[in-house]
Structure formats: structure tokens, C-alpha cells
Amino acid sequence: MASDEIRKQAVLRAPVERVWQAITDAGKFGEWFGVKFDAPFEAGKRVTGCITPTKVDREVAKLQEPHAGKPFEWVVESIQPESRAVFRWHPFAIDSSVDYSSEPMTRIEFLLEDVDKGTRLTIVESGFDAIPAARRAEAYAANDGGWSHQLKLIEKYVVVPY
């Protein structure tokens, strides 16, 4: 693996306020990302939920369908209004026979910047070097592709009203 982090970036043709809501409102986040949370996002809190296929893209929803109903855990590390939200999770934790709770979590940062044509969104997931070696490369590869999909989903969600 070349790096401990995954970095994805795009300029979304939407105002910062709209992108911010899509990232920090647990219900809205779940619609595009593909998860239903049991509580709102609050800094310092842990929220749980289950994978629920995205409502934004049918093809991605089909990819998520085999994982529907699987538990999902998300820790809200910090929220800095309209600029940065930081979360933690167990990456690629999809095998229901494995207890991931003793593994380190990776850190996901959503960084927003107001630019001429909308909002620059940068997503950075780091901490893969701490994931057990037996599943590190698979988790990294899955999330690298996953964040590419998610960047397209949030773009569809914030740019095209539906």
C-alpha cells in the first residue's frame, strides 16, 4: 500500500450551506451515503445504525444491497461549522462474523471550502497503517473505491434536487 490515507476531492456546484447540511445532518447524510442512523450527529457522540442502500443512485444502491441491514457505527469526533467535520469508523467492517470493536478506527475528515463555482469538498480517510495487516490492504482498496462512489453520490444529492 502506497499510503496511510485516502484523499478524494471535487468541486460541487452547490453552496457551502447545502453541502454542510448533507454532511452533518445524520438523516441527509444517510440518504446519499446509504445508512440509517439512530441519532443526530453531535461532537463527541457515537451513533449507530444500519446500512440502507442510497436513495440517490440506483446502480450504487444495487452494490450496497447485499450489505443492507448490517450494523454501522460512526463516532462524531468534531464539527466546525461549515468548514470541517471529523468522524471515525471501522473501515470495511462488513463481515458479521468478525468483532471489529477491538480494532483501531480510521479517521474521516470532510473539509469544505467556498470557491467560485461552488464548494470544494475534500474527503480524507487516514489511519490504515493501524488496521490489522490481515485486512489492511482489502479495507484500503474497498474504501478507496467507496469514497469515489460517495463523492459522486453527494454531488448528485446536493446539485440535483429530487
NUKOLZA-503056 format. One record per residue (C-alpha): residue number from 1; residue in one letter; x, y, z. Coordinates in nm, 3 decimals, m for minus. Layout:
N
DORO   num   residu        xx        yy        zz
DORO   NUM        A         X         Y         Z
...
// end
This chain:
162
DORO   num   residu        xx        yy        zz
DORO     1        M     0.000     0.000     0.000
DORO     2        A     0.139     0.336    m0.101
DORO     3        S    m0.018     0.545     0.171
DORO     4        D    m0.188     0.553     0.508
DORO     5        E    m0.460     0.779     0.371
DORO     6        I    m0.720     0.809     0.100
DORO     7        R    m0.787     1.158    m0.035
DORO     8        K    m1.072     1.249    m0.270
DORO     9        Q    m1.171     1.597    m0.385
DORO    10        A    m1.431     1.760    m0.608
DORO    11        V    m1.588     2.098    m0.665
DORO    12        L    m1.962     2.064    m0.613
DORO    13        R    m2.189     2.314    m0.784
DORO    14        A    m2.376     2.389    m0.465
DORO    15        P    m2.341     2.643    m0.185
DORO    16        V    m2.139     2.552     0.124
DORO    17        E    m2.454     2.559     0.338
DORO    18        R    m2.618     2.285     0.130
DORO    19        V    m2.308     2.063     0.128
DORO    20        W    m2.263     2.119     0.500
DORO    21        Q    m2.617     2.002     0.573
DORO    22        A    m2.564     1.690     0.360
DORO    23        I    m2.259     1.602     0.571
DORO    24        T    m2.365     1.698     0.923
DORO    25        D    m2.737     1.616     0.928
DORO    26        A    m2.749     1.240     1.004
DORO    27        G    m3.073     1.189     0.809
DORO    28        K    m2.949     1.369     0.499
DORO    29        F    m2.609     1.204     0.523
DORO    30        G    m2.777     0.865     0.533
DORO    31        E    m2.986     0.935     0.222
DORO    32        W    m2.687     0.985    m0.005
DORO    33        F    m2.431     0.767     0.177
DORO    34        G    m2.656     0.466     0.231
DORO    35        V    m2.707     0.428     0.606
DORO    36        K    m2.987     0.495     0.852
DORO    37        F    m2.864     0.639     1.182
DORO    38        D    m3.042     0.617     1.516
DORO    39        A    m2.943     0.964     1.640
DORO    40        P    m2.827     1.306     1.518
DORO    41        F    m2.458     1.386     1.475
DORO    42        E    m2.316     1.560     1.782
DORO    43        A    m1.945     1.615     1.851
DORO    44        G    m1.812     1.359     2.094
DORO    45        K    m2.102     1.118     2.042
DORO    46        R    m2.122     0.769     1.895
DORO    47        V    m2.412     0.689     1.664
DORO    48        T    m2.519     0.355     1.530
DORO    49        G    m2.744     0.248     1.253
DORO    50        C    m2.766     0.006     0.966
DORO    51        I    m2.665     0.006     0.604
DORO    52        T    m2.958     0.111     0.389
DORO    53        P    m2.898     0.150     0.014
DORO    54        T    m2.861     0.506    m0.109
DORO    55        K    m3.163     0.689    m0.243
DORO    56        V    m2.952     0.888    m0.490
DORO    57        D    m2.823     0.635    m0.745
DORO    58        R    m2.980     0.302    m0.841
DORO    59        E    m2.654     0.142    m0.956
DORO    60        V    m2.472     0.222    m0.632
DORO    61        A    m2.780     0.113    m0.435
DORO    62        K    m2.751    m0.229    m0.605
DORO    63        L    m2.388    m0.253    m0.490
DORO    64        Q    m2.496    m0.169    m0.135
DORO    65        E    m2.795    m0.405    m0.133
DORO    66        P    m2.601    m0.719    m0.022
DORO    67        H    m2.496    m0.527     0.291
DORO    68        A    m2.842    m0.387     0.372
DORO    69        G    m2.928    m0.420     0.739
DORO    70        K    m2.570    m0.467     0.856
DORO    71        P    m2.481    m0.262     1.163
DORO    72        F    m2.298     0.064     1.117
DORO    73        E    m2.108     0.256     1.385
DORO    74        W    m1.986     0.613     1.347
DORO    75        V    m1.812     0.833     1.604
DORO    76        V    m1.851     1.208     1.563
DORO    77        E    m1.514     1.345     1.664
DORO    78        S    m1.563     1.713     1.589
DORO    79        I    m1.774     1.958     1.393
DORO    80        Q    m1.650     2.302     1.291
DORO    81        P    m1.945     2.480     1.129
DORO    82        E    m1.941     2.495     0.750
DORO    83        S    m1.573     2.403     0.723
DORO    84        R    m1.482     2.067     0.877
DORO    85        A    m1.647     1.756     1.018
DORO    86        V    m1.444     1.464     1.151
DORO    87        F    m1.572     1.112     1.209
DORO    88        R    m1.424     0.772     1.299
DORO    89        W    m1.528     0.423     1.199
DORO    90        H    m1.409     0.070     1.144
DORO    91        P    m1.327     0.059     0.772
DORO    92        F    m1.476    m0.216     0.556
DORO    93        A    m1.632    m0.381     0.862
DORO    94        I    m1.880    m0.590     0.667
DORO    95        D    m1.820    m0.947     0.790
DORO    96        S    m2.089    m1.012     1.052
DORO    97        S    m1.885    m1.299     1.199
DORO    98        V    m1.599    m1.063     1.295
DORO    99        D    m1.592    m0.841     1.604
DORO   100        Y    m1.419    m0.522     1.491
DORO   101        S    m1.462    m0.340     1.822
DORO   102        S    m1.105    m0.406     1.939
DORO   103        E    m0.954    m0.271     1.616
DORO   104        P    m0.845     0.090     1.576
DORO   105        M    m1.079     0.314     1.381
DORO   106        T    m0.978     0.522     1.083
DORO   107        R    m1.044     0.896     1.080
DORO   108        I    m1.257     1.061     0.811
DORO   109        E    m1.242     1.434     0.753
DORO   110        F    m1.486     1.625     0.537
DORO   111        L    m1.330     1.962     0.453
DORO   112        L    m1.537     2.235     0.284
DORO   113        E    m1.410     2.543     0.108
DORO   114        D    m1.618     2.809    m0.066
DORO   115        V    m1.489     2.851    m0.423
DORO   116        D    m1.604     3.043    m0.732
DORO   117        K    m1.810     2.762    m0.881
DORO   118        G    m1.950     2.618    m0.559
DORO   119        T    m1.792     2.420    m0.278
DORO   120        R    m1.465     2.230    m0.282
DORO   121        L    m1.519     1.913    m0.082
DORO   122        T    m1.215     1.714     0.027
DORO   123        I    m1.262     1.377     0.195
DORO   124        V    m0.960     1.233     0.375
DORO   125        E    m0.962     0.895     0.546
DORO   126        S    m0.645     0.815     0.741
DORO   127        G    m0.517     0.558     0.986
DORO   128        F    m0.497     0.249     0.767
DORO   129        D    m0.149     0.162     0.891
DORO   130        A    m0.303     0.076     1.230
DORO   131        I    m0.558    m0.168     1.083
DORO   132        P    m0.457    m0.535     1.129
DORO   133        A    m0.228    m0.642     0.846
DORO   134        A    m0.455    m0.934     0.751
DORO   135        R    m0.726    m0.699     0.628
DORO   136        R    m0.548    m0.366     0.580
DORO   137        A    m0.497    m0.382     0.202
DORO   138        E    m0.853    m0.503     0.139
DORO   139        A    m1.001    m0.230     0.362
DORO   140        Y    m0.789     0.035     0.191
DORO   141        A    m0.884    m0.081    m0.161
DORO   142        A    m1.253    m0.109    m0.075
DORO   143        N    m1.264     0.237     0.081
DORO   144        D    m1.060     0.396    m0.196
DORO   145        G    m1.323     0.284    m0.445
DORO   146        G    m1.602     0.351    m0.198
DORO   147        W    m1.505     0.716    m0.147
DORO   148        S    m1.500     0.763    m0.525
DORO   149        H    m1.861     0.641    m0.534
DORO   150        Q    m1.958     0.850    m0.231
DORO   151        L    m1.815     1.167    m0.383
DORO   152        K    m2.040     1.113    m0.686
DORO   153        L    m2.338     1.043    m0.461
DORO   154        I    m2.302     1.359    m0.255
DORO   155        E    m2.260     1.554    m0.577
DORO   156        K    m2.589     1.415    m0.709
DORO   157        Y    m2.754     1.483    m0.375
DORO   158        V    m2.652     1.847    m0.338
DORO   159        V    m2.656     1.954    m0.705
DORO   160        V    m2.971     1.789    m0.835
DORO   161        P    m3.284     1.841    m0.626
DORO   162        Y    m3.505     1.537    m0.615
// end
